[in-house]
Amino acid sequence: MKANNLTPREEDLLNFIITFKKTNQFAPTVTEMCRGINTKSRTHICYMMENLKKKGYISYKEKTSRSIIVNKFLI
């Protein structure tokens, strides 16, 4: 499903976070997100997370593990 203001990789990451949270009842770590969308760059994940936060799709407590809250779902 395509959201107009998300890049394909941001969309992949958001879908991974949503699926992971539904399956495990808690949010993924950065390392799990790297594996989930097949990237080795933790920096890239952090960059995409900040973009998702700025666009209003997620929120989280900084410096707190597994604190991602999904605010908007892809329709």
C-alpha positions as CSV (number, residue, x, y, z in Angstrom):
1,M,0.0,0.0,0.0
2,K,1.4,3.4,-1.0
3,A,1.4,6.5,1.1
4,N,2.1,9.6,-0.9
5,N,4.7,11.1,1.3
6,L,6.8,8.0,2.1
7,T,9.7,6.6,0.2
8,P,9.5,2.9,-0.7
9,R,12.1,2.1,2.0
10,E,10.3,4.1,4.6
11,E,7.1,2.2,3.7
12,D,9.0,-1.1,4.0
13,L,10.3,-0.1,7.4
14,L,6.8,1.1,8.6
15,N,5.2,-2.2,7.4
16,F,8.0,-4.2,9.2
17,I,7.4,-2.3,12.5
18,I,3.7,-2.8,12.3
19,T,4.0,-6.5,11.5
20,F,6.7,-7.0,14.2
21,K,4.6,-5.3,16.9
22,K,1.5,-7.4,16.0
23,T,3.5,-10.6,16.2
24,N,5.7,-9.9,19.3
25,Q,3.6,-7.4,21.3
26,F,6.6,-5.1,21.5
27,A,8.6,-2.9,19.0
28,P,11.7,-4.1,17.2
29,T,15.2,-2.9,17.9
30,V,17.4,-1.2,15.3
31,T,19.2,-4.4,14.7
32,E,16.0,-6.3,14.1
33,M,14.8,-3.6,11.7
34,C,18.1,-3.9,9.8
35,R,17.4,-7.6,9.3
36,G,13.8,-7.0,8.6
37,I,14.3,-4.8,5.6
38,N,17.6,-6.3,4.6
39,T,20.0,-3.5,5.2
40,K,23.3,-3.4,7.2
41,S,23.2,0.3,7.9
42,R,22.0,1.2,11.4
43,T,22.4,4.8,10.4
44,H,20.0,4.4,7.5
45,I,17.4,2.9,9.9
46,C,17.8,5.9,12.3
47,Y,17.5,8.3,9.4
48,M,14.3,6.7,8.2
49,M,12.9,6.5,11.7
50,E,13.5,10.3,12.1
51,N,11.7,10.8,8.7
52,L,8.8,8.6,9.8
53,K,8.6,10.6,13.1
54,K,8.7,14.0,11.2
55,K,5.9,12.8,8.9
56,G,3.8,11.8,11.9
57,Y,3.7,8.0,11.3
58,I,5.5,7.1,14.5
59,S,6.6,8.5,17.8
60,Y,9.0,7.1,20.4
61,K,10.9,8.0,23.5
62,E,14.5,8.8,22.5
63,K,17.2,6.7,24.2
64,T,14.6,4.2,25.2
65,S,14.6,0.7,23.6
66,R,11.4,-0.7,22.0
67,S,9.3,2.4,22.6
68,I,8.0,2.9,19.0
69,I,4.3,3.9,18.8
70,V,2.6,3.8,15.4
71,N,0.5,6.9,15.0
72,K,-0.6,6.4,11.3
73,F,-1.2,3.2,9.5
74,L,-0.8,2.8,5.7
75,I,-4.2,2.6,4.0
